[in-house]
């Protein structure tokens, strides 16, 4: 279940390798958690643990906590990393229901394998277990921050669901939604690592700011990939955003590029599925949408880097710079395809 170093590019290897002992401890901890679930649920939980992707949120916990090569991992840091990973996995299970996605990380989704009834309950179960683990910390702040983040993530999904089929949101509303549904969990991951490392309030605020901008950038990348990417390369079902009525940054940018008199016609094309995914992709590329979305992505990356100056520790800063560089390199690899 470790993030595979052999299947990721060198920038990701450089990020993961210093945290190898922490990842080994995290995998062992998660494996132990499987037995806490009822026998009928255990195979589903184990399946989710085996298809969780790059584990960027645990990396944020490890980096902010200052986990270093050769050091014995701090059990409280490992538990915090497991908590944010459980919340993340729960959101993925629920997202796949909402999007009708069949594939994630090159494997069948839970909803494709077992149907929406099992999937929604499994997501709820993972959420509940994350909060159970958070309640085990002597400091109530851990449970408080995780429960608040979980609420915000779910609220972001509700806001996006209500926006489907309605008039397209403005840019402020779009950024608010992705801040809630994606960046909030990045933010609390960094916050927990800093909290357990003894950050002062100013450093904790900087940790949250760094991770929040990184999370927004990552969601912008994901939204762009849904339209401009290829499923064989992404390893998951693409094209679900437009099909389910989500107005993401590429589409909003395309709509905003039209004059007032042309906007309604553009909306009618989208509402009537007047374009296939491939035709829409080519139209947006021709109209310069990818470049505008790229600018928004890199603006967030730069904002994340700007927060590093208030986060203590040269080694910690180096890890966080590498992580920002990896997210940046994901866009660069994607944008030349």
Helices and strands as residue ranges (DSSP letters): H 10-17, H 20-34, H 39-49, H 56-65, H 75-99, E 103-104, E 107-108, H 110-114, H 116-134, H 140-163, H 171-178, I 179-183, H 184-197, H 201-228, H 231-234, H 240-243, H 249-256, H 260-271, H 277-286, H 289-307, G 308-310, H 314-335
